[in-house]
């Protein structure tokens, strides 16, 4: 099997488990969020994204780095939450069988950090149900390249980022998926900082 076919198999396995039509494997949940937000900006333009005051700092960075604006709302979340103003969901602490609601048109971003449910180490995934978005995200995470086309023969006409999951991590993911439970309790709340107190995020891209 071609090494990159292992990544494809990993994507199919996770997507089937979650009941999602498509999965795009990347190298972290933060970058899954970033790519999803770049896609949102490409389709709908820049927007203001509302986040909970207390969440992982990488989420706010993903919003700003993707060209959007941050605002914050003070509420407690468990497992997953939507990035209001977009179709993106941060699901870094939730991973269970059948968790994806088909035909809702959203992008659910997963974390496979070493202490998450599927503890690969450095990996993440975007679950979605739109085939066109799926094709775009696959190219975006692979330097804007077309798979199986040599760079000298390719056409570059979109943003590209080096954020693909390695075949080694995909292999580890496939091994771990053999033992994943149908239901996994949400990972408990962490001691997150209050990001609304940091002007970098509240004043970025104003």
C-alpha positions, -999 to +999 in steps of 0.1 A: +000+000+000+012+035-009+021+054+024-005+081+016-032+055+010-028+048+048-038+084+055-069+078+032-078+047+051-074+064+084-097+092+072-124+067+061-122+047+093-127+078+116-154+092+093-173+059+093-170+057+131-184+092+135-211+088+108-195+116+086-194+113+048-158+127+047-128+132+069-097+153+062-067+143+084-044+171+094-015+175+119-035+190+149-069+202+159-056+237+160-048+234+123-081+217+116-098+248+130-075+271+111-081+254+077-118+253+083-118+290+091-098+298+060-124+279+040-152+298+057-134+331+048-129+320+012-166+312+009-183+338+030-157+365+037-143+378+070-166+376+100-166+381+138-162+347+155-176+343+190-157+320+214-162+311+250-139+333+272-122+302+285-109+279+259-075+267+245-055+297+232-048+279+199-085+283+190-083+321+192-050+321+173-067+300+146-095+326+143-071+355+140-046+337+117-074+328+094-082+365+090-113+367+112-121+388+143-126+374+178-151+383+204-159+364+236-188+353+256-187+341+292-201+306+294-190+271+304-189+244+277-183+206+278-168+184+251-175+206+221-188+240+211-196+260+180-175+289+168-205+312+165-206+332+132-192+302+113-201+265+105-171+253+125-172+232+157-143+226+181-147+190+192-113+186+208-128+169+239-156+149+223-152+117+202-179+090+201-195+068+175-222+084+153-214+119+167-217+137+133-251+148+122-252+144+084-266+172+062-260+200+088-232+215+066-207+220+094-171+212+099-164+193+132-127+195+142-112+167+162-081+164+183-059+133+185-034+148+209-017+122+231-041+126+261-073+128+240-096+099+232-076+088+202-041+095+216-020+095+184+003+123+195+001+151+169-029+147+146-064+160+141-092+157+116-121+177+100-154+159+096-178+172+070-205+163+046-198+186+016-178+170-012-166+202-028-153+215+006-137+181+012-117+183-020-106+219-013-095+210+023-075+180+010-056+204-013-052+231+013-036+208+038-012+195+012+005+228+002-023+235-023-012+205-043-032+180-063-027+145-049-007+121-072+004+150-094+041+160-095+047+196-084+061+205-118+029+193-135+005+208-110-016+240-111-015+262-080-046+284-077-055+283-040-040+288-005-018+259+005-005+249+040+018+221+051-006+205+076-012+169+065-011+139+089+019+117+083+015+081+072+032+071+105+006+089+126-022+076+104-009+040+110-009+046+148-044+060+145-057+029+126-042+007+154-059+027+181-092+028+163-094-010+167-099-005+204-119+027+205-152+024+225-185+033+209-191+059+236-165+080+253-173+105+280-163+141+273-129+150+286-133+172+317-129+209+317-093+222+318-079+253+336-081+276+306-071+313+307-097+340+302-088+350+266-111+380+267-086+398+289-059+397+262-060+426+239-041+407+212-073+388+205-099+414+211-081+441+190-067+418+162-080+426+127-101+455+139 
